[in-house]
């Protein structure tokens, strides 16, 4: 027979659990208000003071948030550059392949495809490594 008794809520939490609970409760409380309303810096600081957080802690969180947003912009820019490089490779090598097919005997298109493909592979590798480095640095800072 299954135990249907309700268990008592936990009385102790790790710091991470407490932060998650506060974050979820704040999101729920703010969502129940006006949906399009934004909070001013002073309102955020007042909320933090009510929870016993210092203004310095809020400033550290704001700087961290700004850094994450800047890293996301850099990631999008680098991915767009890689996508542009890949698209131009595809179009040019495709065109060269058509020229090679209709220009008679001899197969030469593989040489530019191989050379440029290596460059594209190094571009992809550098992009992924930069993004990983930024992500690891952000995680280390937290």
C-alpha positions in Angstrom: 0.0 0.0 0.0 1.4 3.4 -1.0 2.2 6.0 1.7 -0.2 8.9 1.1 0.8 11.1 4.0 2.3 14.5 3.0 5.8 15.0 3.9 6.8 18.1 5.8 8.7 20.7 3.8 12.5 20.7 4.3 13.8 23.0 7.0 17.4 23.4 5.8 18.7 24.5 2.4 22.0 24.9 0.7 23.0 28.3 -0.4 22.3 27.3 -4.0 18.9 26.0 -3.1 18.1 29.1 -1.2 19.1 31.3 -4.1 17.0 29.3 -6.5 14.0 29.5 -4.1 14.3 33.3 -3.8 14.8 33.7 -7.5 11.6 31.6 -8.3 9.6 33.4 -5.6 10.7 36.8 -6.9 9.8 35.8 -10.5 6.4 34.5 -9.4 5.6 37.6 -7.3 6.7 40.0 -10.2 4.8 38.0 -12.8 1.6 38.3 -10.8 1.8 42.1 -11.1 1.5 44.2 -14.2 3.1 42.2 -17.0 4.7 45.0 -18.9 6.0 46.9 -15.9 9.8 47.3 -15.5 11.6 48.0 -12.2 13.9 51.0 -11.6 17.3 50.5 -10.2 16.1 52.0 -6.9 13.2 49.5 -6.7 15.7 46.6 -7.3 18.0 48.0 -4.6 15.0 48.4 -2.2 14.0 44.8 -2.8 17.6 43.7 -2.1 17.7 45.7 1.1 14.4 44.0 2.2 16.1 40.6 1.7 19.1 41.7 3.6 21.4 42.1 0.6 23.9 44.9 0.4 24.1 47.4 -2.4 27.6 46.1 -3.2 26.2 42.6 -3.8 23.6 44.0 -6.2 26.3 46.0 -8.0 28.4 42.8 -8.4 25.3 41.0 -9.9 24.7 43.9 -12.3 28.3 43.9 -13.5 28.1 40.1 -14.0 24.9 40.4 -15.9 26.3 43.1 -18.2 29.4 40.9 -18.8 27.2 37.9 -19.8 25.1 40.1 -22.1 28.3 41.4 -23.7 29.6 37.8 -24.2 26.3 36.8 -25.8 26.6 39.7 -28.3 30.2 38.6 -29.1 29.0 35.0 -29.5 26.3 36.0 -31.9 28.7 38.2 -33.9 31.3 35.4 -34.2 28.6 32.8 -35.2 27.3 35.2 -37.8 30.8 35.6 -39.2 31.3 31.8 -39.3 27.9 31.3 -41.0 28.8 34.0 -43.6 32.1 32.3 -44.2 30.4 28.9 -44.6 27.8 30.3 -47.0 30.4 32.0 -49.2 32.4 28.8 -49.3 29.4 26.8 -50.3 28.4 29.3 -53.1 31.9 29.7 -54.5 32.9 26.1 -54.4 29.5 25.1 -55.8 30.1 27.5 -58.7 33.6 26.3 -59.3 32.3 22.7 -59.3 29.9 23.5 -62.0 32.6 25.3 -64.0 34.9 22.2 -63.5 32.1 19.8 -64.6 31.4 21.7 -67.9 35.0 22.7 -68.7 36.1 19.3 -70.0 38.5 16.6 -68.8 40.6 17.1 -65.7 39.3 17.5 -62.1 40.8 20.5 -60.3 38.0 21.9 -58.0 39.1 19.7 -55.1 42.2 21.8 -54.6 40.5 25.1 -53.9 37.8 23.2 -51.9 40.4 21.5 -49.8 42.5 24.7 -49.2 39.5 26.9 -48.4 37.9 24.1 -46.4 40.9 24.0 -44.1 40.6 27.7 -43.6 36.9 27.3 -42.8 37.7 24.5 -40.4 40.2 26.6 -38.6 37.7 29.5 -38.4 35.1 27.2 -36.9 37.6 25.8 -34.4 38.7 29.3 -33.3 35.1 30.4 -33.0 34.1 27.4 -30.8 37.3 27.8 -28.7 36.6 31.5 -28.1 33.0 30.8 -27.1 34.1 28.0 -24.7 36.8 30.1 -23.2 34.3 32.9 -22.5 31.8 30.4 -21.1 34.4 28.8 -18.8 35.6 32.2 -17.6 32.0 33.2 -16.8 31.5 30.0 -14.9 34.8 30.4 -13.0 33.7 34.0 -12.0 30.5 32.8 -10.5 
